[in-house]
Amino acid sequence: MDGAAETLPILPPPFSLAAHDRVGSTSDEAKILAGNGAPHGRVVWAREQTGGRGRLNRRWVSPRGNLFTSVVLRPQVGPARAAELGFVAAVAVARTIADCLPASSRVALKWPNDVLVEGAKIAGILLEARSGPVDLVDWVVLGIGINVVAAPDETPYPATCLAQQGASSSVAGVLERLIRELGSWVGRWEAEGFAPIRAAWLAQAHGLGETVDIRHGGDPLSGRFLDLDRDGALILETPAGTRRITAGDVHFPAA
């Protein structure tokens, strides 16, 4: 690792590590590698990000001690199916976090890309892709951030970290667990399709059956979070009928 003398994570094949002390964004680094022909399973990991970002280009606070990583994947699928990998990653991240915490901890998945512990955000996922020939994607980059030792203070939502929840895991240890889980779930997705991923995601869905507000420009749309569609869309039951939501932020009205 650039500028750091410590034991590096050991990743299972086909994953391989590109480790850095500091980068602007692991996803930007991974996209450069992908564009230059990096193989499926290339993992970019940095101890610190100076320009980390989440979905909708929101800033991702990236202090040392937390996990920042991005993974290059080359699935032989079209863009619609490639989008399912965001849910694959969410399930893998949730299982990783659950493995680090006491069995009584409540780990949940918030649509579309957040992982919560006891109702507070602990991880986020950013999926980016480039189209290739014959209606297939050339590559997918999964950016994953997990709060290990620190949670941001100034956020519009509650945030937490593994340390606050009673875990003492190292960043390298969390990364090793994450890549093992990701490899397992990507393999299952490739062999069995989205159905088992959807079932695993729904089993940990935050707010399923509850009233939610969906915000994606314009006025919020309110309704009951009914289901996850077979392509990952949120199914919202409203007074005007059932709606499929493919993009937006989910908010839970104050009790």
N, C-alpha and C positions, 0 to 999 in steps of 0.2 A: 504494500500500500504506500502511495506517495507520502513521504514524510512521517510515517508511523511504523514503529517496530513492534508488532504484536502478531499473535497468531491469527491467521485469516480463516474465515469460515470454510468448511469442507462441504462442497456441493455434490450431489449425486449426478451422474450423467443423465441427460445430455447437457446439463447446465455447466457453465464455465464463468469464472469471475473476472471482472475488470474493476479493481478496487482503487479508490482515490481518497485522499485526505479531504479535499475541498473541490467542489465544482459549482457552476452556476445552477444547473439542474441535471439530475441523473437522467431524466427523460430526454432532455436535449442531447446529452452525451449518447444515450442509447439509440436515438434516431439517427445520429451521425454514423454510428457503428452499423446500424441496420442498412442505411443507404450505401455503405461501403462493403456490404456483403457479409456482415456478421451472421453467424449461424443461429438457428433456432436454439434458444436456451442461454444466450449470452446475458449475463447479469451485471449491471452496473450498480456499484454500491459506493456511497460516499459518507464520510463521517460528518460532513457539513455541506449544506447548500446555501449559496448566497442569493439565488433567484428561484427558489422552489415555488411551485404553483400547483393549484388544484384545478378542479373542474371550473369552467367558465373563466379561466385565467385568473382565478383568485389566488392571492398570496398564500403560500404554505409556510408557516413559521418553522424554521429548520435549525434548531440549536444542536450542538454536539450532544451526543448521548441518546438521541432518538434514531430511528431507522429510516433511511431514505434509499430506495432502490428502484430500479426499473429493469424490466425483463423483456428481451427481444423474443418474440414468438413468430413462427412462420407457418400458420395453419393453412391447409389447402381448402379454403372456404371463401365464400363471397362476403361482402361487407356486412350484410344483415346477420349472418351467422357469427362473424367475427365479433360483433357487438356483444354476443353472449359471454365472451371471455371476461367482461367486467363482472358478471355474476359469478363466474368460476373463481375469479380472484377474490371476490368478497367472501365466498364460502371458505376458501383456503385461509384467508386472513383471520376470519372468525375462529376457525379451528386452531390456528396457531396461537391466537390470544387466549383462547380457552385452555390450551395446554399449559400456558404460563401461569394461570391464575388458580385460586382455590376452586374446588368443584362447585361451590355454592354461588359463584359469580354469575351474574346475568349478562351474557353476551348476546347482542342482537344485531340485526342487519336493517339499516334504514335505506329505503329506496332513494336514489338508484345505486349509490356507491359509498356509503358510510358504514363503519362498524362502531357499535356503541357498547359500553360496559356500564351497567347500572344507569342507563339512560343518557350517559355523557359520551361524546365523540372521542374515540381513541385512535381511529385510523381512517384513512381515505384512499381512494383509488382513482387514477386517471388513465383512461384508455385512449390511445391515439393510433392511427393506422394509415397506411398508404396503399392505394389501389394498385393492383398489378394487371397483367394481361388476362384476357379471357374471363373477365368478371370475377377474378379472385383478388384477394388482398396480397400485396407483396410482403408486408410485415405488419405486426401489431406490437406496440410497446405498451406494457403495463407498468405504470408508475404507482408505487405503493409507499405510503408514509405511515409509520406506526409510532405513536408517542410511547417511548420506553421509560424515560426518566423525568420528562417534563411535559406539561400541557400549556398551551398558550393562554394568557390571562385575558386578553382583550378579543373576545369572539362573541358573535351574536347568539351563540348556543353554548351549553355546558360542555366542557372538555375535561378529559382525564388522561392518565398515563398508567402504564403497568406498575410503576413504583407506588403510585398513590393507591392502587388496588391490591397491594400486598405482594407483588412479584419482585424478584431480584434477578431477573434474567439479563444477560449481557446482550448488546446489540448483535454481536456475531452469532450468539446462540439463537436469538430470535430469527435472524436471517436464515440460519440452517433449517430451523423448523419450518419456516415459511416456504422455502424452496422445495422441501420434501412434500409438504401439503399441496403446493401448487402443481408440482409434477404429477402427483397422484390424481388430482381433480382434473387437470388438463387431459391426462390419459383417459380418464373415465368419460369426459366430454367427447373426446375423439371417437371412443368405442361405442358409446351409448346415446350420444346426442344430448340435448338440453334437458330432457325430462328429469334425470336424477339430480341435476344441478338445481332446477326449479324446485324440486321437492325439498332438497336440503336448504335452499334459501328460504322457502316459505316456513320451514320448521323453526326458523329463528327470526322471522320477519317482525320488525318493530311496528306496532300499531295496526296490525292486521285486524280488520273488523271495526276499527275506530274511525271517527270523523277526522278528516284531514283537510288542510288547505293546500292546493297546488298553485305555486307561483312560477310563471314563466312568461313575463311580460304581460301588460294589461292587468285586468282585475283578477284576483285569486278565484280559483274554482274550488268549491267545497263539496264534499261528499264522503261516503264511507269507503275506506280502503277494502275492496272486496276480494281481490285476488291478484296474482301475477300471471300475465298471459303467457302463452307458449313461446313467445319471442322476447319476453322480459318486460313488456309494457305493463304499467300499473292499471288495473281495472278499478275504476271509480264509479260507485253507485251514487247518482245525483237525482234530485227531484225530476229532472228532465230526461232521465234515462241513463243507461250505462255508457261510460266514456272510456276510451283507451288513451292513456297518457304515455307518451313516448319520451318526453323531456320536461324538466321542471324541478323545482325544489319542493319537498314535502315539509309542511309545518303542522304542528299539532296545536289546536286552539287551547288556550289556557283554561283549566278546569274552573 
